[in-house]
Amino acid sequence: MDAIEDDPRANSALLETIADWANRYTPLVALDREASAFDKSPLSSRLFKHGLIFDITGCAHLFTSLSDPTKDAEAVMVADIKQKLNAQGFMVQTGLASTVGTAWAVSRFANGKIIKAGQEKPTLNAMPIAALRLAPTIEEAMQRVGLKRIEQIIDLPRAPLANRFGLDLIRNINRALGEEEESISPRLPVPSLMAERRFHEPISQPADIEATLHKLAQTLVVTLETRGEGARVVEAALFQSDGGLTRAQISTAKSLTNPDAIVTLFRERLDESLERFSTRRLTEADGFDVVRLSILLSEPHKAEQTSFHRDEANTLNADLAHLIDKLGVRLGVENIIRLSSGDSHQPEETTTRQRAVDGASNTQAWPSPYKDQPITRPIRLFDQPEEVEAIAAIPEGPPLRFRWRRMLYTVKCVEGPERISAPWWRDKGIKPRFTRDYYRIEDESGRRFWLYRDGLYGEERADPKWYVHGLFA
């Protein structure tokens, strides 16, 4: 027999993998993060330190036995979970109840039982105190005074118990009995819409998977159109028979209601993952027995009126959105960036960078300037203004000469100033910013600069500094 040192990180990673696999039963899967704290108690004989919590509300009916319709669907579901995990080499204990606390207790002290609603109290009565998920110190204190079973305390007045052993004991009793609500925190975001297909015989061919995704997309699109919405973030999950999971997600620049467009985007994302299934000999456990398509994010979708003539603006927007979607699939949506106008008069804050797929108006053209309006801002703006040495005829006037990057420039023409005040309402409590006077300057060689004086002379600063902020073409 080999002895292997316990690796908590590896255990945690394995539990996460099993939780991913368990999403085939319900999208509401949570890690039992408190279990390790309870299992430190030397008084308990618990063997299982790691657990998962499923919320199977509305899911059990999918496991109705076709051969025996009278068989309890919940029992079929629990048996399927155990059988599949045992086949992967895991020893599993299960418990099913209408409350998290009772299900937790049953899985550890009455393995395999299914407790119907209203039977929580009789079930808990026969269990030790440890079944209440108590901290080791509380459990030890209760056992020292002879309280070893739940039936000894479950009908006692709550106030004396709380004074003696703390409010956690009362809370856990109430939650186990369903007298106090206890929610779980799913690992993954719950989709707004979801459709799935289960197969008795696993599928593995890309054409079959694509056809299945298309059918699921058609189902989801019907509901989306009824709501007046379109999909923005869609996820496909392919569950293997042997416990593996292939997951892919796409984000779109515009809301989609076209199943063909959704499947086209998934085709590139899934091609690499599915390639191995078509390049080697398959076994029964190699295919996918569950295919799921989920809408993680949707938004109101306005149907566009088509016309007989070519609408250049709408065509351009549609083509741009399609390009962003395709690039996002290949390069990652976080790498496709667009600029948008910022709500600020400060030149360095007038544009912001964000993902191209974010925002409802990301395919709209940049606002055009007024007709015949002269260009007052440089084409190239520096990320950080660079300080210059400037000489002016009067302190509050434009510069006559300035030195920048060790070169001296003589000013020939000047336009300005354009005065931009500092955002005083945002600068409270931080380093103050000063009023800027911007000048468009041309030197003797025809080079054009955008300079500003930082601070009003004699009012904000005794010796204002000069900076070059950009260059004109």
Protein Blocks (a to p, Z undefined) as FASTA:
>chain_A
ZZddddfklmmmmmmmmmmmmmmmoccdcddfklmmmmmpmkbccfbfbdcdddfehklm
mmccfklmmbcfklmmmmmmmmmmmmnopacdddddfbfklmmmmmmmoghiacdehilm
mmmmmpcfklnopafklmmmmmmnopabfklmmmgcfklmmmmnojklmmmmmmmnopac
cddddfbdcdfbdcddddfbdcfbfklmmmmmmmmmmmmmmmmmmnopacfbdcdddddf
kopacddddddfbdcfbfklmmmmmmmmmmmmmmmmmmcccdfklmcfbdcdddfbdcdd
ddddddfbdcfklmmmmmmmmmmmmmmmmnopklpccddddddfblklmpccddfkgojk
lmbccddddehiacfbdfbdcfbdcddddddfbfklccfbdceehiacddfbdcdddddd
ddfklmgoiacdddddddddddfkopacddddedjehklpmbdcdddfbdcZZ
